[in-house]
Amino acid sequence: MKEQEIINWINNGKEKQEALVWFNRRRTLALYLIRGGILKEDVGIGILNFLELPQSSMKRLQVGRQVAFLKDVWIQVTDKEHYREFIGQFMKDDANEPETWTPEKIDTLFEYFRLGEIAKRNKDNPFFEGPAYTVTDWRGTISDAIFVNMNATLRTGGRKAPRMTVDEFKEAIAKKKENHKKAIKEFSLDNPEPGYINDWILDLGTELDWKWVKDVQKVQFDFENRFISDDVKVSPTKGIPYFECWAGGDWQHPLYFFLYWDGKDIRGYVPTKGNTFNATLGCAFGEEHEFLPDEDQRTEADWKKEGGYIVAAQNFPDFIASGKTAEEINNAALEYGLMNRIRANMAACLEDFEERIDIV
């Protein structure tokens, strides 16, 4: 598939199309998942996922079922001219003409943050045996989930919240909404559909830099994709009403946070225990590159701060003791889809939340 053929394929499709393309890129086999078609008027939309895989991993990829890959960086292009420029630059780096394979179906399950689930379950997978839990959250159910940050030290007190019922909490939120009804109307944020009822809190909060935004950004992550529960939930011991929220960029693993009422305003809290972020660096998994040197300049200590290494170290101590370097362990975690298995341990997150909040 040459440059012009790729462009025509994206621009001429009447419906959404998908294909896998192999490229010989810098002496490393690279896999691209191309999705495209005429999705809006005459605009061709293409999303390319660049996935570097060692040659030994080619035959172990599972396509047509759930799929996980070594590395992914998403690039979305909605303008034909810019798309052509990108493809042109991309093809200059590849001396060999790529081989194209279009399977009958690619079950990506890509909705907000992830391309597929864990893939490789075979004798070569060092993470085949080990912890596995069934977890259901707003993304669905996963049967081989693993947890991180379960040994985090809890912080006691420092945040305050009044004793209040769910109805009182809803009333406080309703007053906040009424006070900002002009901005909500201006930004068209009032959506009564299930799944979007409280989106105005996230959308307007990030737009106006509300206090809760500053609270949760003590951990570095992006609000590109975000979710807030429709229903008010109540913590099990102290009875604190809260909204359950998730957020993260396309390149990041989403993390979990709470929104609650402190008596005057909406506040936010990111629990550490059981939550899905890099507590060593204070950032979302996938954001480590902002804190670490370039890969070719990293030390062993640097690699131990990478998400893949941290997740593997906390769940598979025998593999850590196998004599492999931290870089090798991190790469194995990515290659075998370990990062796709992490989920928040809600009981641990709530324990952290309740320990931090004093009822006044």
Order of alpha helices (4+ residues) and beta strands (2+ residues): alpha-beta-beta-beta-beta-alpha-beta-beta-beta-beta-alpha-alpha-alpha-alpha-beta-beta-beta-beta-beta-beta-beta-alpha-alpha-alpha-alpha-alpha-beta
